């Protein structure tokens, strides 16, 4: 089974918590692991640099949602519901 965005974020934060690497190194390691899974499944994928960019955007969006999670406003609830759809 191919990894979901949730599983990709779990791998990213696993490396973040255990290895204490920089954001660039974390995204590169995570993307290589995901690309390895996709290669075993023989699924064509984009270039690594494009995937790294998408993962950085995903992590930034996740941090934005998590940063304001204690707020109960309509804008925050909309951000959380939009992020769940990804």
DRENTORKOL-3810 file (N, C-alpha, C; in nm, 4 decimals):
REM DRENTORKOL-3810
@n.u->0.0836; n.v->-0.1171; n.w->0.0000; ca.u->0.0000; ca.v->0.0000; ca.w->0.0000; c.u->0.0889; c.v->0.1245; c.w->0.0000
@n.u->0.0531; n.v->0.2234; n.w->-0.0767; ca.u->0.1317; ca.v->0.3453; ca.w->-0.0873; c.u->0.1061; c.v->0.4366; c.w->0.0318
@n.u->0.2058; n.v->0.5142; n.w->0.0716; ca.u->0.1906; ca.v->0.5999; ca.w->0.1892; c.u->0.0954; c.v->0.7168; c.w->0.1646
@n.u->0.0195; n.v->0.7502; n.w->0.2684; ca.u->-0.0690; ca.v->0.8656; ca.w->0.2634; c.u->0.0072; c.v->0.9878; c.w->0.3121
@n.u->-0.0535; n.v->1.1055; n.w->0.2997; ca.u->0.0131; ca.v->1.2270; ca.w->0.3477; c.u->0.0332; c.v->1.2209; c.w->0.4985
@n.u->-0.0605; n.v->1.1593; n.w->0.5683; ca.u->-0.0469; ca.v->1.1461; ca.w->0.7133; c.u->0.0758; c.v->1.0609; c.w->0.7478
@n.u->0.0944; n.v->0.9519; n.w->0.6761; ca.u->0.2086; ca.v->0.8648; ca.w->0.7020; c.u->0.3402; c.v->0.9330; c.w->0.6657
@n.u->0.3381; n.v->1.0129; n.w->0.5623; ca.u->0.4593; ca.v->1.0874; ca.w->0.5244; c.u->0.4942; c.v->1.1876; c.w->0.6344
@n.u->0.3950; n.v->1.2568; n.w->0.6875; ca.u->0.4210; ca.v->1.3495; ca.w->0.7978; c.u->0.4683; c.v->1.2754; c.w->0.9227
@n.u->0.4165; n.v->1.1569; n.w->0.9467; ca.u->0.4613; ca.v->1.0776; ca.w->1.0612; c.u->0.6085; c.v->1.0408; c.w->1.0475
@n.u->0.6507; n.v->1.0034; n.w->0.9283; ca.u->0.7917; ca.v->0.9713; ca.w->0.9052; c.u->0.8773; c.v->1.0955; c.w->0.9255
@n.u->0.8302; n.v->1.2078; n.w->0.8727; ca.u->0.9040; ca.v->1.3343; ca.w->0.8875; c.u->0.9236; c.v->1.3682; c.w->1.0352
@n.u->0.8161; n.v->1.3636; n.w->1.1133; ca.u->0.8260; ca.v->1.4001; ca.w->1.2542; c.u->0.8969; c.v->1.2934; c.w->1.3372
@n.u->0.8952; n.v->1.1696; n.w->1.2928; ca.u->0.9731; ca.v->1.0654; ca.w->1.3602; c.u->1.1218; c.v->1.0978; c.w->1.3505
@n.u->1.1661; n.v->1.1311; n.w->1.2297; ca.u->1.3058; ca.v->1.1698; ca.w->1.2117; c.u->1.3366; c.v->1.2992; c.w->1.2851
@n.u->1.2425; n.v->1.3906; n.w->1.2877; ca.u->1.2623; ca.v->1.5184; ca.w->1.3564; c.u->1.2838; c.v->1.4970; c.w->1.5054
@n.u->1.2037; n.v->1.4100; n.w->1.5660; ca.u->1.2130; ca.v->1.3873; ca.w->1.7100; c.u->1.3337; c.v->1.3031; c.w->1.7486
@n.u->1.3733; n.v->1.2099; n.w->1.6657; ca.u->1.4805; ca.v->1.1180; ca.w->1.7022; c.u->1.6191; c.v->1.1621; c.w->1.6575
@n.u->1.6298; n.v->1.2286; n.w->1.5444; ca.u->1.7606; ca.v->1.2587; ca.w->1.4894; c.u->1.8002; c.v->1.4051; c.w->1.4980
@n.u->1.7045; n.v->1.4940; n.w->1.5226; ca.u->1.7327; ca.v->1.6372; ca.w->1.5398; c.u->1.8119; c.v->1.6956; c.w->1.4230
@n.u->1.7641; n.v->1.6722; n.w->1.3026; ca.u->1.8291; ca.v->1.7234; ca.w->1.1827; c.u->1.7633; c.v->1.8537; c.w->1.1390
@n.u->1.8254; n.v->1.9193; n.w->1.0422; ca.u->1.7675; ca.v->2.0426; ca.w->0.9890; c.u->1.6472; c.v->2.0092; c.w->0.9020
@n.u->1.5686; n.v->2.1105; n.w->0.8709; ca.u->1.4472; ca.v->2.0911; ca.w->0.7919; c.u->1.4803; c.v->2.0365; c.w->0.6529
@n.u->1.5863; n.v->2.0851; n.w->0.5929; ca.u->1.6254; ca.v->2.0395; ca.w->0.4601; c.u->1.6666; c.v->1.8929; c.w->0.4621
@n.u->1.7455; n.v->1.8552; n.w->0.5616; ca.u->1.7876; ca.v->1.7153; ca.w->0.5721; c.u->1.6697; c.v->1.6236; c.w->0.6006
@n.u->1.5777; n.v->1.6707; n.w->0.6843; ca.u->1.4595; ca.v->1.5903; ca.w->0.7161; c.u->1.3737; c.v->1.5651; c.w->0.5928
@n.u->1.3519; n.v->1.6692; n.w->0.5145; ca.u->1.2685; ca.v->1.6520; ca.w->0.3959; c.u->1.3365; c.v->1.5603; c.w->0.2942
@n.u->1.4670; n.v->1.5729; n.w->0.2799; ca.u->1.5392; ca.v->1.4886; ca.w->0.1846; c.u->1.5324; c.v->1.3418; c.w->0.2252
@n.u->1.5536; n.v->1.3136; n.w->0.3521; ca.u->1.5474; ca.v->1.1751; ca.w->0.4007; c.u->1.4071; c.v->1.1186; c.w->0.3829
@n.u->1.3075; n.v->1.1966; n.w->0.4185; ca.u->1.1690; ca.v->1.1508; ca.w->0.4080; c.u->1.1309; c.v->1.1244; c.w->0.2626
@n.u->1.1684; n.v->1.2133; n.w->0.1736; ca.u->1.1355; ca.v->1.1976; ca.w->0.0315; c.u->1.2043; c.v->1.0741; c.w->-0.0262
@n.u->1.3274; n.v->1.0504; n.w->0.0121; ca.u->1.3972; ca.v->0.9314; ca.w->-0.0389; c.u->1.3301; c.v->0.8033; c.w->0.0091
@n.u->1.2843; n.v->0.8015; n.w->0.1333; ca.u->1.2139; ca.v->0.6836; ca.w->0.1835; c.u->1.0832; c.v->0.6620; c.w->0.1083
@n.u->1.0092; n.v->0.7689; n.w->0.0853; ca.u->0.8822; ca.v->0.7571; ca.w->0.0131; c.u->0.9064; c.v->0.7171; c.w->-0.1321
@n.u->1.0072; n.v->0.7748; n.w->-0.1957; ca.u->1.0374; ca.v->0.7392; ca.w->-0.3349; c.u->1.0796; c.v->0.5939; c.w->-0.3468
@n.u->1.1467; n.v->0.5422; n.w->-0.2449; ca.u->1.1852; ca.v->0.4014; ca.w->-0.2454; c.u->1.0610; c.v->0.3114; c.w->-0.2457
@n.u->0.9618; n.v->0.3465; n.w->-0.1678; ca.u->0.8365; ca.v->0.2705; ca.w->-0.1634; c.u->0.7666; c.v->0.2787; c.w->-0.2986
@n.u->0.7637; n.v->0.3980; n.w->-0.3560; ca.u->0.6976; ca.v->0.4156; ca.w->-0.4858; c.u->0.7728; c.v->0.3394; c.w->-0.5950
@n.u->0.9030; n.v->0.3336; n.w->-0.5859; ca.u->0.9819; ca.v->0.2612; ca.w->-0.6857; c.u->0.9561; c.v->0.1109; c.w->-0.6761
@n.u->0.9441; n.v->0.0591; n.w->-0.5535; ca.u->0.9132; ca.v->-0.0831; ca.w->-0.5375; c.u->0.7766; c.v->-0.1167; c.w->-0.5943
@n.u->0.6832; n.v->-0.0207; n.w->-0.5854; ca.u->0.5490; ca.v->-0.0417; ca.w->-0.6393; c.u->0.5439; c.v->-0.0120; c.w->-0.7896
@n.u->0.6568; n.v->0.0325; n.w->-0.8438; ca.u->0.6690; ca.v->0.0672; ca.w->-0.9865; c.u->0.5697; c.v->0.1762; c.w->-1.0277
@n.u->0.5542; n.v->0.2704; n.w->-0.9396; ca.u->0.4675; ca.v->0.3848; ca.w->-0.9665; c.u->0.5569; c.v->0.5003; c.w->-1.0113
@n.u->0.5291; n.v->0.5594; n.w->-1.1253; ca.u->0.6111; ca.v->0.6724; ca.w->-1.1684; c.u->0.5909; c.v->0.7917; c.w->-1.0749
@n.u->0.6987; n.v->0.8607; n.w->-1.0488; ca.u->0.6893; ca.v->0.9761; ca.w->-0.9592; c.u->0.7609; c.v->1.0952; c.w->-1.0202
@n.u->0.7400; n.v->1.2094; n.w->-0.9602; ca.u->0.8031; ca.v->1.3326; ca.w->-1.0073; c.u->0.9501; c.v->1.3332; c.w->-0.9659
@n.u->1.0202; n.v->1.4368; n.w->-1.0069; ca.u->1.1603; ca.v->1.4498; ca.w->-0.9678; c.u->1.1689; c.v->1.4775; c.w->-0.8185
@n.u->1.2807; n.v->1.4355; n.w->-0.7597; ca.u->1.2986; ca.v->1.4475; ca.w->-0.6156; c.u->1.2897; c.v->1.5926; c.w->-0.5683
@n.u->1.3444; n.v->1.6842; n.w->-0.6441; ca.u->1.3429; ca.v->1.8251; ca.w->-0.6012; c.u->1.2005; c.v->1.8797; c.w->-0.5959
@n.u->1.1130; n.v->1.8344; n.w->-0.6862; ca.u->0.9740; ca.v->1.8785; ca.w->-0.6837; c.u->0.8986; c.v->1.8189; c.w->-0.5653
@n.u->0.9295; n.v->1.6938; n.w->-0.5327; ca.u->0.8650; ca.v->1.6299; ca.w->-0.4186; c.u->0.9103; c.v->1.6954; c.w->-0.2890
@n.u->1.0386; n.v->1.7311; n.w->-0.2816; ca.u->1.0906; ca.v->1.7989; ca.w->-0.1624; c.u->1.0180; c.v->1.9311; c.w->-0.1422
@n.u->0.9976; n.v->2.0046; n.w->-0.2499; ca.u->0.9262; ca.v->2.1323; ca.w->-0.2405; c.u->0.7836; c.v->2.1116; c.w->-0.1900
@n.u->0.7146; n.v->2.0108; n.w->-0.2419; ca.u->0.5778; ca.v->1.9834; ca.w->-0.1985; c.u->0.5730; c.v->1.9426; c.w->-0.0520
@n.u->0.6714; n.v->1.8631; n.w->-0.0081; ca.u->0.6748; ca.v->1.8215; ca.w->0.1326; c.u->0.7004; c.v->1.9405; c.w->0.2236
@n.u->0.7881; n.v->2.0322; n.w->0.1825; ca.u->0.8132; ca.v->2.1520; ca.w->0.2633; c.u->0.6854; c.v->2.2346; c.w->0.2776
@n.u->0.6092; n.v->2.2477; n.w->0.1694; ca.u->0.4829; ca.v->2.3209; ca.w->0.1763; c.u->0.3831; c.v->2.2509; c.w->0.2683
@n.u->0.3784; n.v->2.1183; n.w->0.2611; ca.u->0.2887; ca.v->2.0410; ca.w->0.3464; c.u->0.3248; c.v->2.0562; c.w->0.4938
@n.u->0.4535; n.v->2.0506; n.w->0.5248; ca.u->0.4986; ca.v->2.0654; ca.w->0.6640; c.u->0.4683; c.v->2.2066; c.w->0.7145
@n.u->0.4909; n.v->2.3075; n.w->0.6315; ca.u->0.4609; ca.v->2.4457; ca.w->0.6717; c.u->0.3119; c.v->2.4638; c.w->0.6984
@n.u->0.2306; n.v->2.4052; n.w->0.6139; ca.u->0.0858; ca.v->2.4150; ca.w->0.6329; c.u->0.0436; c.v->2.3429; c.w->0.7608
@n.u->0.1038; n.v->2.2282; n.w->0.7871; ca.u->0.0730; ca.v->2.1534; ca.w->0.9092; c.u->0.1141; c.v->2.2324; c.w->1.0334
@n.u->0.2305; n.v->2.2944; n.w->1.0285; ca.u->0.2768; ca.v->2.3751; ca.w->1.1430; c.u->0.1844; c.v->2.4949; c.w->1.1662
@n.u->0.1357; n.v->2.5552; n.w->1.0592; ca.u->0.0434; ca.v->2.6675; ca.w->1.0728; c.u->-0.0856; c.v->2.6239; c.w->1.1396
@n.u->-0.1364; n.v->2.5107; n.w->1.1001; ca.u->-0.2604; ca.v->2.4593; ca.w->1.1596; c.u->-0.2369; c.v->2.4244; c.w->1.3064
@n.u->-0.1253; n.v->2.3590; n.w->1.3368; ca.u->-0.0974; ca.v->2.3168; ca.w->1.4746; c.u->-0.0629; c.v->2.4336; c.w->1.5661
@n.u->-0.0035; n.v->2.5374; n.w->1.5106; ca.u->0.0384; ca.v->2.6515; ca.w->1.5916; c.u->-0.0823; c.v->2.7196; c.w->1.6564
@n.u->-0.1935; n.v->2.7256; n.w->1.5862; ca.u->-0.3113; ca.v->2.7967; ca.w->1.6345; c.u->-0.4227; c.v->2.7025; c.w->1.6777
@n.u->-0.3893; n.v->2.5789; n.w->1.7153; ca.u->-0.4930; ca.v->2.4803; ca.w->1.7430; c.u->-0.5766; c.v->2.5132; c.w->1.8660
@n.u->-0.5265; n.v->2.5960; n.w->1.9570; ca.u->-0.6047; ca.v->2.6303; ca.w->2.0751; c.u->-0.7085; c.v->2.7382; c.w->2.0463
@n.u->-0.6948; n.v->2.8051; n.w->1.9353; ca.u->-0.7946; ca.v->2.9051; ca.w->1.8972; c.u->-0.9202; c.v->2.8348; c.w->1.8493
@n.u->-1.0307; n.v->2.8917; n.w->1.8776; ca.u->-1.1556; ca.v->2.8287; ca.w->1.8383; c.u->-1.2328; c.v->2.9076; c.w->1.7354
@n.u->-1.1672; n.v->2.9983; n.w->1.6682; ca.u->-1.2352; ca.v->3.0836; ca.w->1.5719; c.u->-1.2747; c.v->3.0092; c.w->1.4460
@n.u->-1.3573; n.v->3.0735; n.w->1.3687; ca.u->-1.4050; ca.v->3.0119; ca.w->1.2455; c.u->-1.2927; c.v->2.9944; c.w->1.1430
@n.u->-1.1991; n.v->3.0893; n.w->1.1406; ca.u->-1.0882; ca.v->3.0785; ca.w->1.0455; c.u->-1.0010; c.v->2.9571; c.w->1.0788
@n.u->-0.9732; n.v->2.9363; n.w->1.2077; ca.u->-0.8925; ca.v->2.8217; ca.w->1.2481; c.u->-0.9654; c.v->2.6910; c.w->1.2201
@n.u->-1.0936; n.v->2.6868; n.w->1.2455; ca.u->-1.1703; ca.v->2.5652; ca.w->1.2190; c.u->-1.1732; c.v->2.5353; c.w->1.0691
@n.u->-1.1781; n.v->2.6405; n.w->0.9880; ca.u->-1.1759; ca.v->2.6220; ca.w->0.8421; c.u->-1.0404; c.v->2.5680; c.w->0.7976
@n.u->-0.9304; n.v->2.6206; n.w->0.8572; ca.u->-0.7973; ca.v->2.5708; ca.w->0.8236; c.u->-0.7845; c.v->2.4228; c.w->0.8590
@n.u->-0.8344; n.v->2.3857; n.w->0.9765; ca.u->-0.8247; ca.v->2.2464; ca.w->1.0192; c.u->-0.9065; c.v->2.1549; c.w->0.9280
@n.u->-1.0247; n.v->2.1966; n.w->0.8912; ca.u->-1.1064; ca.v->2.1116; ca.w->0.8048; c.u->-1.0458; c.v->2.1024; c.w->0.6643
@n.u->-0.9868; n.v->2.2103; n.w->0.6148; ca.u->-0.9197; ca.v->2.2068; ca.w->0.4838; c.u->-0.7974; c.v->2.1164; c.w->0.4872
@n.u->-0.7257; n.v->2.1174; n.w->0.5979; ca.u->-0.6062; ca.v->2.0338; ca.w->0.6083; c.u->-0.6444; c.v->1.8865; c.w->0.6176
@n.u->-0.7554; n.v->1.8542; n.w->0.6789; ca.u->-0.8000; ca.v->1.7152; ca.w->0.6900; c.u->-0.8335; c.v->1.6577; c.w->0.5532
@n.u->-0.8727; n.v->1.7409; n.w->0.4591; ca.u->-0.9091; ca.v->1.6935; ca.w->0.3265; c.u->-0.7889; c.v->1.6531; c.w->0.2440
@n.u->-0.6703; n.v->1.6977; n.w->0.2827; ca.u->-0.5491; ca.v->1.6696; ca.w->0.2047; c.u->-0.5128; c.v->1.5244; c.w->0.2167
END
